[in-house]
Amino acid sequence: MHTAVAATNPGLDLAGNALRWLAPGFVFLIVAVWGFGPIDKARVLYPVYGVNVGDLLFMVFLLAWLGALAFRGRVALAVPEPHLRLFLAFQLAFAGWALLSTLVNGIRYSGPVLDLFGALRLFFYAAVVVFVARWSARHGATGIATAFCAGTLLSGALNLYRQFLDPVSALVAGLPQLQDRNPSGAMFAAVILYAGLLVLEHRPIRALCFAGGALFLSAFTFSKGAWLMALVAATALFVLLGVRTLRRRGAYAVKAIVLVLVVAGLAGVYQGREVIGALVEAKIAAVRGDAQEGLVDVARLGQVLSSLDIAMEHPLLGVGESRWQAENAANREWLGSWYLENDNPHNGVMAILSMMGFPALFAFLAAGTVPFVTLYRFLPGGTVARYAVVLSMAGVFFVSANLMLHVYTQYYFWLFAGLSMGLYTRFRGTRRVLAAAAGDAS
């Protein structure tokens, strides 16, 4: 019935064609806003509590897309890919347990209603992953990866420019330091990983340009964690370049850009060797200090221990987001100089464990494993090269998860998961077509 209506209604046909023509640009805009927003200090893209402009645009686009499919009599919600179904099962289990934990702890401790927003948002991320996976399976990862990289680098460049102009900005060795160093560093490292996906889609020059910009901006974080994530991500990128591009004849432009990046990186390390040495010495000395004196490493260790204690006392449902600060304060006496008052542990793994319980952490880790297993199955190269790429990419998110909550509260991991699973579907389909063509030819 829907098919007949669509076939005889010129208005619906026109609307469907317009949506099809405008969709790539609209998706590009949405993802660019997602990349720009998290490290935008002006917060102009968050008109509603915790809601990005990109979120609103995505919901409008998703409703229009589902409506267009419904009028054509097509099933829009089916997920036939086994790997995507597996991920979705774990992700919905994670989101559902987070919601249950929030409701129970909200009643137990009279928590604010806004705590529900964080749990419901995990369902929203599930929809984002499925959409990105289906989109990239059909259209490739180039558009979405390019949009995210462009948005993130533009936001980072604007923040750096503001720091240059701000007379009271923090300076390190006479250079401005980006605010929100670790979140910014995680986003820049994600750009390098997305550049690796662009290499898989035969866009090496674009990938190197994005990676170069991300490495440049990462230098201004002056954060050991951010630098570590950037270097690990660059390892994955250069392995992919070596397997996919550099060993081919020709590709002189790509080889020249790689050479420039390597020389620039070595020159930057040599030029900033004194600053790097001072930061390393401070890292070593930090474990012997006091959290109240502002030593971040001591505070992080204290918050990990406090989170583990909270999780052991509340293993199933945790204590909820709003209650964590009070539970952490209750551990002040035995933590001693390692105690630091805070409203969260600044550690994604410990946050899930202590706020939502062990089942939520298991579901999150299981969901997070699926994209990397899927990625391994279609990467080019031998076993060693594929393990190097997958472990490096997973290492970036592992470091990020142990520095902040953003790995599950922002988009960079969820988009990566969707692109990885979508590319697997796309490459597997291409291989089937080539195999069938080879069979016909023989």
C-alpha positions in Angstrom: 0.0 0.0 0.0 2.8 2.4 0.9 4.6 1.5 -2.3 1.5 2.3 -4.4 1.0 5.6 -2.7 4.6 6.6 -3.2 4.5 5.6 -6.9 1.4 7.8 -7.6 2.2 10.8 -5.4 4.6 13.2 -7.2 5.0 15.2 -4.0 6.3 12.2 -2.1 8.6 11.3 -5.0 10.0 14.8 -5.1 10.5 14.8 -1.3 12.3 11.5 -1.5 14.6 12.6 -4.3 15.4 15.8 -2.5 16.3 13.9 0.7 18.5 11.6 -1.3 20.3 14.5 -3.0 20.7 16.5 0.2 21.5 13.6 2.5 25.4 13.5 2.0 25.7 17.2 2.7 23.4 17.0 5.7 25.3 14.0 7.2 28.6 15.8 6.6 27.3 18.9 8.5 26.0 16.8 11.4 29.3 14.9 11.9 31.4 18.1 11.5 29.4 19.7 14.3 29.9 16.6 16.4 33.7 16.8 15.8 33.7 20.6 16.5 31.6 20.6 19.6 33.3 18.7 22.4 36.5 20.9 22.5 34.7 24.2 21.7 35.2 26.3 24.8 32.6 28.8 23.8 29.9 26.1 23.9 27.9 27.8 21.2 26.8 24.5 19.8 25.1 23.4 23.0 21.8 25.3 23.1 20.2 22.8 25.5 21.7 21.0 28.5 24.2 18.5 27.1 22.5 18.5 23.7 24.7 19.4 20.7 23.2 21.1 17.6 24.4 18.1 15.7 22.2 15.9 17.9 19.1 17.9 17.0 20.0 17.9 13.3 20.6 14.1 13.4 17.2 13.5 15.0 15.5 15.6 12.3 17.4 13.8 9.6 16.8 10.3 11.1 13.0 10.9 11.3 13.0 12.2 7.7 15.0 9.2 6.5 12.8 6.7 8.4 9.7 8.4 7.1 10.9 8.2 3.5 11.7 4.5 3.8 8.3 3.9 5.4 6.4 5.5 2.5 8.3 3.2 0.2 7.2 0.2 2.1 10.8 -0.7 3.1 11.8 -2.1 6.5 14.1 0.6 8.0 14.9 -1.0 11.4 16.2 -4.4 10.3 19.9 -5.1 11.1 20.9 -8.1 9.1 24.7 -7.9 9.7 25.7 -10.4 12.4 28.6 -8.2 13.8 26.4 -5.2 14.0 23.6 -7.2 15.7 26.2 -8.4 18.3 27.4 -4.9 19.0 23.9 -3.6 19.3 23.0 -6.4 21.7 25.9 -5.5 24.0 25.3 -1.7 23.6 21.6 -1.9 24.4 22.5 -4.1 27.4 25.0 -1.4 28.6 22.4 1.4 28.0 19.6 -0.6 29.7 21.7 -1.4 32.8 22.8 2.2 33.0 19.2 3.3 32.9 18.2 0.7 35.6 21.1 1.9 37.8 20.1 5.5 37.4 16.5 4.8 38.3 17.3 2.7 41.3 20.0 5.0 42.6 17.9 8.0 41.9 15.2 6.6 44.1 17.7 5.4 46.8 19.6 8.7 47.0 17.0 11.2 45.7 19.2 11.9 42.7 18.4 14.6 40.2 16.2 13.8 37.2 18.9 15.1 34.8 20.9 11.9 35.7 18.5 10.1 33.4 19.8 12.1 30.5 23.2 10.4 30.5 21.7 6.9 30.5 19.2 7.7 27.8 22.0 9.2 25.7 23.6 5.8 25.5 20.5 4.6 23.6 21.0 7.5 21.3 24.6 6.5 20.6 23.4 3.0 19.7 21.2 4.6 17.0 24.2 6.7 15.8 26.4 3.6 15.5 23.8 1.7 13.5 23.2 4.6 11.2 26.9 5.3 10.6 27.5 1.6 10.0 24.7 1.3 7.4 25.7 4.6 5.8 29.4 3.7 5.5 28.5 0.2 4.2 26.7 1.9 1.3 28.6 5.1 0.8 32.0 4.4 2.3 33.7 6.1 5.3 35.3 9.0 3.4 32.5 11.6 3.9 31.9 10.9 7.6 35.7 10.6 8.4 36.5 13.8 6.6 33.7 15.7 8.3 34.8 14.6 11.8 38.4 15.4 11.1 37.6 18.8 9.6 35.3 19.7 12.5 37.8 18.7 15.2 40.8 20.4 13.6 38.8 23.6 13.0 37.7 23.6 16.7 41.3 22.9 17.8 42.8 25.6 15.6 40.3 28.2 16.9 41.0 27.3 20.5 44.7 27.6 19.9 44.1 31.0 18.2 42.1 32.2 21.3 45.0 31.1 23.6 47.4 33.0 21.5 45.3 36.2 21.9 44.5 35.7 25.6 47.0 37.6 27.7 46.4 35.5 30.8 46.5 32.1 29.0 48.8 29.4 30.4 52.2 29.3 28.7 54.7 26.4 28.5 58.1 27.3 27.2 56.6 30.5 25.9 53.9 28.7 23.9 50.2 28.7 24.6 48.6 25.6 26.1 45.3 24.3 24.9 42.6 24.1 27.5 41.0 20.7 28.3 44.3 19.1 27.4 43.3 15.4 27.6 39.9 15.7 25.9 41.5 17.7 23.1 44.3 15.2 22.9 41.8 12.3 22.6 40.0 14.0 19.8 43.2 14.8 17.9 44.3 11.1 18.3 40.9 10.0 17.0 41.5 12.2 13.9 44.7 10.3 13.3 42.8 7.0 13.6 40.1 8.3 11.2 42.9 9.2 8.8 43.8 5.5 8.9 40.3 4.7 7.7 40.8 7.2 4.9 43.9 5.3 3.9 41.8 2.1 3.6 39.5 4.1 1.2 42.5 5.1 -0.9 42.7 8.7 0.3 46.3 8.8 1.6 47.1 12.5 0.9 43.9 13.7 2.7 44.7 11.3 5.5 48.2 12.6 5.9 47.0 16.2 5.9 44.5 15.5 8.7 47.1 13.5 10.6 49.7 16.3 10.3 47.2 18.9 11.6 46.3 16.7 14.5 49.9 16.0 15.5 50.6 19.8 15.3 47.7 20.7 17.6 48.5 17.8 19.9 51.9 19.3 20.6 50.1 22.3 22.3 48.3 20.2 24.8 51.6 19.7 26.7 50.0 16.5 28.1 51.9 13.3 28.3 48.6 11.3 27.9 47.7 13.3 24.8 51.1 12.8 23.3 51.0 9.1 24.0 47.6 8.8 22.3 48.9 10.7 19.3 52.0 8.6 18.9 50.1 5.3 19.3 47.5 6.5 16.7 50.3 7.5 14.4 51.8 4.0 14.7 48.5 2.5 13.3 48.4 5.1 10.6 51.9 4.5 9.3 51.5 0.7 9.4 48.4 1.1 7.2 50.2 3.4 4.9 53.1 0.9 4.6 50.7 -1.9 3.8 48.3 -0.1 1.6 50.3 2.7 -0.1 54.0 3.1 0.5 55.1 -0.3 -0.9 53.5 0.4 -4.2 55.4 1.8 -7.1 54.9 5.5 -7.6 52.9 7.3 -4.9 55.6 9.9 -4.8 53.4 12.6 -3.3 52.4 10.3 -0.4 56.0 9.3 0.3 57.1 13.0 0.2 54.4 14.0 2.7 55.4 11.1 5.0 59.0 12.2 4.8 58.1 15.8 5.7 56.0 14.7 8.6 58.7 12.4 10.0 61.4 15.1 9.7 59.1 17.7 11.2 58.2 15.4 14.1 61.9 14.7 14.8 62.7 18.4 14.6 59.9 19.2 17.0 61.1 16.6 19.5 64.7 17.9 19.3 63.5 21.5 19.6 61.3 20.8 22.6 63.6 18.2 24.3 64.0 20.4 27.4 60.2 20.8 27.8 59.7 17.1 27.2 62.4 16.2 29.8 60.9 18.5 32.4 57.4 17.0 31.9 58.8 13.4 32.2 60.6 14.4 35.4 57.4 15.9 36.8 55.6 12.7 36.0 58.1 10.6 37.9 58.1 13.0 40.9 54.3 13.3 40.9 53.7 9.8 42.5 55.5 11.1 45.6 53.4 14.1 46.1 50.0 15.2 47.6 46.7 15.3 45.7 45.8 18.5 47.5 48.9 20.1 46.1 47.5 19.7 42.6 49.5 16.7 41.6 47.3 15.0 39.0 48.8 11.5 39.0 48.3 11.1 42.8 44.8 12.4 42.5 44.0 9.9 39.7 45.4 7.0 41.6 43.4 8.0 44.7 40.2 8.2 42.6 40.8 4.8 41.1 41.2 3.3 44.5 38.1 5.1 45.8 36.1 3.9 42.7 37.2 0.3 43.3 36.1 0.5 46.9 32.7 2.0 45.9 32.3 -0.8 43.3 33.0 -3.5 45.8 30.4 -2.1 48.1 27.8 -1.7 45.3 28.8 -4.3 42.7 25.5 -4.6 40.8 24.2 -1.1 40.2 26.9 1.2 41.5 25.9 4.4 43.2 24.8 6.5 40.3 26.4 9.6 38.8 25.3 12.2 41.4 26.1 10.0 44.4 29.7 9.3 43.5 31.1 12.6 45.0 29.6 11.8 48.4 30.9 8.2 48.4 34.3 9.4 47.4 34.3 11.9 50.3 33.5 9.1 52.6 36.8 7.5 51.7 38.8 10.6 52.6 40.2 9.2 55.8 41.8 6.1 54.5 42.9 7.7 51.2 44.8 10.3 53.2 47.0 12.5 51.0 45.7 10.7 47.9 42.2 12.1 48.4 40.9 14.8 46.1 37.4 16.2 46.2 35.7 15.6 42.8 32.4 14.8 41.2 33.7 11.9 39.0 36.8 9.7 38.9 38.0 11.2 35.5 38.4 7.6 34.3 35.8 6.0 32.0 36.3 2.5 33.2 36.2 3.4 36.9 33.2 5.6 36.3 31.1 2.9 34.7 32.3 0.4 37.4 31.5 2.6 40.4 28.4 4.4 39.0 26.7 1.6 37.1 28.2 -1.7 38.4 30.1 -4.7 37.1 27.4 -5.8 34.6 27.5 -2.4 32.9 31.3 -2.5 32.6 31.2 -6.0 31.1 28.5 -5.0 28.5 30.5 -1.8 27.6 33.8 -3.7 27.2 32.1 -6.4 25.2 30.5 -3.8 22.9 33.8 -2.1 22.5 35.6 -5.3 21.5 33.3 -6.0 18.5 34.5 -3.1 16.2 38.2 -4.1 16.7 37.5 -7.8 16.0 35.6 -6.7 12.9 38.4 -4.4 11.9 41.0 -7.1 12.1 39.0 -9.3 9.8 39.2 -7.0 6.8 42.4 -5.1 7.2 45.0 -5.6 4.5 48.5 -7.1 5.2 49.7 -10.0 7.1 48.9 -11.1 10.7 51.6 -9.0 12.3 50.5 -5.8 10.5 46.9 -6.3 11.3 47.6 -7.0 15.0 49.8 -3.9 15.1 47.0 -1.7 13.7 44.2 -3.1 15.8 46.2 -3.1 19.0 47.4 0.5 18.4 43.9 1.7 17.7 42.5 -0.1 20.7 45.4 1.3 22.7 44.3 4.9 21.9 40.8 4.3 23.3 42.3 2.4 26.3 44.4 5.3 27.3 41.5 7.7 26.7 39.2 5.6 28.8 41.7 5.8 31.7 42.1 9.6 31.5 38.5 10.8 31.2 34.9 9.8 30.7 34.7 11.1 27.1 35.3 7.6 25.6 31.6 6.8 26.2 30.1 10.3 26.6 31.3 11.8 23.4 31.2 10.7 19.7 34.7 9.9 18.7 34.6 6.2 19.8 31.0 5.6 18.7 31.6 7.0 15.2 34.8 4.9 14.9 32.8 1.8 15.9 30.2 2.5 13.3 32.7 3.2 10.5 34.7 0.1 11.3 31.7 -2.2 11.1 30.3 -0.4 8.1 33.6 -0.8 6.2 33.7 -4.5 7.0 30.3 -4.9 5.4 31.3 -2.8 2.4 34.7 -4.6 1.8 33.1 -8.0 2.3 30.5 -7.2 -0.3 33.2 -6.0 -2.7 35.2 -9.2 -2.3 32.0 -11.3 -2.9 31.4 -9.4 -6.2 35.0 -9.8 -7.3 35.0 -13.5 -6.4 31.7 -14.0 -8.3 33.2 -12.2 -11.3 36.3 -14.3 -11.2 34.2 -17.4 -11.1 32.2 -16.3 -14.1 35.3 -15.5 -16.0 36.8 -19.0 -15.4 
